[in-house]
Amino acid sequence: MGTELLLFYLFAAVAVIASVLVVGQRNPMHSVLLLIVSFAALAAIYLLLDAPFAAVIQIIIYAGAIMVLFLFVVMLLNAHREDDAPGAGLRLAHGPLRLGAAVAVLLVAELVWALTRAARGGGALAAGGPGAAAADLQSVRAVGNVLYTEYSLAFEVTSILIIVAMVGAVVLAKRES
């Protein structure tokens, strides 16, 4: 048990450090690669928590598909380095700063609410709410069956959204060059 706990803390530290470095990088390519490292560390944490399906989905969808799209867009737009605007320091406009602070406070309040609700045992599974059927999904086959029968429209809408985003990136890149 000691080794698993040590690995858990190691992967958690890697995920947090890589996530912080994603925001701090001036080179977008380095940010994308660090985000892949963060996703891989999260997948390792899922494996340690005995959730192999979540780990595989983390790698396939996030580190695989979405990060390839990010790399494609960064390379297509030829954005190798963030340029400083003349005279731009750490000054931020008050509007976006206030909005960001409000969203951060809202997210912290939501996290506190969710943790206190979970501690009291008021989750969706305990209440017999919408997530109660999730306890019946024990195998990957059952999850796939539900996803591709009941939620097929969501998959189609998502694929159309991704195609529109890729076409938009190509149009924007062509317009500038």
Residue pairs with C-beta under 8 A, 6 or more apart in sequence:
4 48
7 44
7 48
8 45
8 48
11 41
11 42
11 44
11 45
11 48
12 41
12 45
14 37
14 38
14 41
15 38
15 41
15 42
15 45
18 34
18 35
18 37
18 38
18 41
19 34
19 35
19 38
21 31
21 34
22 31
22 34
22 35
22 38
23 31
25 31
25 34
26 81
26 82
27 80
27 81
27 82
28 74
28 79
28 80
28 81
28 82
29 71
29 74
29 75
29 80
32 67
32 70
32 71
32 74
35 67
35 70
36 63
36 67
39 58
39 59
39 62
39 63
39 67
40 59
40 63
42 58
43 55
43 56
43 58
43 59
43 63
44 55
46 52
46 54
46 55
46 58
47 55
53 140
53 143
69 162
69 165
69 166
72 166
72 169
73 169
76 169
76 170
76 173
77 169
77 172
77 173
77 176
78 173
117 123
123 131
124 130
124 131
124 132
125 131
125 132
125 134
125 135
136 142
137 143
137 146
147 155
148 155
